[in-house]
Amino acid sequence: MSGVTRVYAGRLVGLQVRGPDFEIIGRVRDVVINVRPGATSRAMGLVIELVNKRRIFVPMLRISEIEPGDVTLNTGSVSMRAFSPRSAELTVMGDLVGSKVSTDDPDHADLHGVGLEIADLELERTRTRDWVITKVAVFTGRTRFGRSPKLRTLPWLSIDGVAGSVVESNSSVSDTVATYEDMRPADAATSFQELSSARRSQVARELSDELLADILAELPDDHQAHLLETLDIERAADVLEEMDPDDAADVLQELSNAKAEVLLGLMDPEESAPVRRMMSFADDTVGALMTPEPLVLTPQTTVAEALALARDPELPTSLASLIFVVRPPTATPTGPYLGCVHLQKLLREPPSELIGGLLDDDLPILYATDSEETAARYFATYNLVCGPVLDDDGHLLGAVAVDDLIDHLLPEDWRETGLRPETRATSSASGLNPTPEVNNG
């Protein structure tokens, strides 16, 4: 994301919102934030009013660029569900601006014990592409004769009393949601499974679509299907859109054909097309394991551009290890596959070098119809964590990563038995908690 990296929420209201093709789709009407008293609070997304006056929610990660005149999205795929805030989520203009707060900031002792009124919030983009609340603009009281009130800027973490009643009334669920935001998806999924059925439903309703998609992908197959069926059908489709296509295909194959078809029909066609393609392959083939969204570039791309794209924090480490080079188009199925470039090789080359001259075109490839055992032998033979998957005509269909392969090779219940099932069984039988061995040598 380029453009503005620091902005007041109030300045966003009224800006035009454009799709990736620069077509105007609506205007910003509000900013949704996740309130975490005493901790970092984030902007979750924007409330967009479409041309038909319907208001929808667009996550901040769907925003490509914020400029003084407009906001540009990085995708044309957005949920059309009417906006409705969840617990611990507030809107800046609707809920916070005009509300009363106090401060204990040591650098503003003159404001201690004074009632302050929120005027605006400053948002700043971090290196992980999150937008966090850094400062609060407040009015310190109105002067006589109708003059403008004094405006002061304070650190967000020094503010007390932000929507306290809202946060407290939902504190238990909100605390759980906040905890999951700071956990790895696999650990959050383990904790999620330990909740009661009713509690899981409550928490699922409050999780963002992105986080729920991450957790869903880490659950055992039967739990995935059960959780998806507890959601209303529009939300279920939205969550599936946030999942990697291979994970979404796995979940849908646990449902009845009729239910899966309904959900696929509700998904954006651009999101459902790769999922349908993956569902066409047999379960024990490479085609069912691959992701159709690896890092694919043309030979005219420079080393500097390739490295910048490989730094994307949303790109899994395994998929960032190889850059696949093709003739246009770069969307899978691509044009003719030319070869790949290893990330380590890019690090040793001049930034202006074109990647077309750095190809490893001798590396064998995998086919979508190859078996899981073939993929395992492939990784063991070539010491890779990711490999290209082609069709019979030489077009790149996607890439298979070693972590997805291991996921399928392990027993079906491996997520439920945990990281060290043999340790758990031994400790359970003896009544002792497992203690890791310490090497004092």
RADACOR-V331660 format. One line per field, one symbol per residue. ss: DSSP state (h for helix, s for strand, l for the rest). phi: phi as a letter, one per 20 degrees, with the letter a starting at -180 (. if undefined). psi: psi as a letter, one per 20 degrees, with the letter a starting at -180 (. if undefined). Layout:
# RADACOR-V331660
ss: ???
phi: ???
psi: ???
This chain:
# RADACOR-V331660
ss: lssllssshhhhlllssslllllssssssssssslllllllsssssssssllllssssshhhsssslllssssllllllllsllllllssshhhhhlllssssllhhhhhhllllsssssssssslllllsssssssssllllhhhllllssssshhhsslllhhhhhhlhhhhhhhhhhhlllhhhhhhhhhlllhhhhhhhhhhllhhhhhhhhhlllhhhhhhhhhhllhhhhhhhhhhllhhhhhhhhllllhhhhhhhhhhllhhhhhhhhhhhlllllshhhhlsllllssllllshhhhhhhhllllllhhhhlssssslllllllllssssssshhhhhllllllshhhllslllllsslllshhhhhhhhhhhlllsssssllllssssssshhhhhhhhllllhhhhlllhhhhhhhhhhlllllllllll
phi: .dmfdbbegffffnffddffemffdrcfdacecdecgmbfddeerdedeffemfdcdcfffeeebdcgdaddeebeecfefffbfefmdcefffdefnfebcccffecffefmdfdcfdacedceefemfddedccecedpeefmmffffdcdcfgfeednflgfffffcfffffffffffedfgfffffffffffgffffffgfeffgffffffgfeeggffgfffffeeffffgfffffeefgffffffffeefgffffffffeffgfeegffgfffeefgedfgfefdecfedcefefegfffffffegfeeggffefcdedcfgeefffefgfdqccfgffgfddfgefeffedfeeefgdddgefeffffffffffdlddbbfddefeneferbddfffffgeefggefffenfcfffffffffemdefcffdeef
psi: pabpipqphhhhpiqqpqrijjppiaqpirppqopnpjrpqqphaqoporhjipprpoqhiipgpprhhrppqjqjoqpjqppoqrqjpqpghhhgpiqprrqkphilhiipjppqpphrppqpprhjjqoqphrppqpjqprrkjqqqppqpqpgijpqjolhhgghhkhggghgghghhjqqhhhhhghhhiqrghhgggghhiqqhghhggghhiqqghhgggghiiqqhghghgghhiqqhhghggghiirqhggghgghhiqphhhhghggghiiqqhkrhhihrpjlaoprriiprgggghghiioiioqgghihpppprqqqipqpaappharpqghhhijqqhiqpihjjqnjipqrqqhiqrhhggghghhgjlrjqqqpraijjpphaqpqhhhghghhrqhjhhhiahmhhgggghghijqpppqqpoj.
